[in-house]
């Protein structure tokens, strides 16, 4: 089967790799290189790097698409597809939520922020409307209380690879089912979403840190990023912290540096 793959982040790479081992990938579309880090180094996406390592042609502009594959497979691409793609072949999207719950760009982060204990991976027939197509396959998985965005992505990667391989072996076997239930849309998160509101409950702060990868605040007047937390009964414990301009350290080392001063959060 001749396949076009569309995706961008790291967790998509094992899924695409599973497809490439069994089918002829004729092209990969991914987001273009962009500045990364304080030095703004122009960096290719993980999918771009993977495609080049397999000598697969890489494209960045969906408007330039003029291919006629047997299937287009999309996972976390980050762009709305137009008729030039949707009309070229069956277009299948892998979406990491139990649709129609958490349509949009941040389903994993939203599930963790909300403290959900389960999520899922859906294969969907793509339409012009965002994440609104009929469902072909869906598989649930658990979200543990200490799962982070990264560890959930790893679960999605493993499950998604198995699902798309199974689907592509016999696509006619799967009957599309219309989505049903409450529709919930997600939004992208940014730096300001990482600011900790200490009026929130311990579990809400824990969920925020594990979803976003960091919580920004001041402790005793020191600007810090809280990188990892855990729950001890109903209490929040800080595991890893990074003071501004310093390397990450464990909580005990940070407290020792306060030399016995009373700890004041958010000040």
Secondary structure, DSSP 4 states (H G I P E B T S, - for coil): -EEEEEE-SGGGHHHHHHHHTTSEEEEEE-PPPEEETTTTEEE--HHHHHHHHTT--EE--GGG-----SEEEEES--S---HHHHTTSEEEEEESSSTTTTBSS-HHHHHHHTT-SEEEEEEEE--SSTT-SPEEEEEEEE--TT--HHHHHHHHHHHHHHHHHHHHH-GGGPPPB---S---B-----GGGGB--TTS-HHHHHHHHHHHS-EEEEETTEEEEEEEEEEETTEEEEEEEEETTS--EEHHHHHHHTTTPPP-BT-
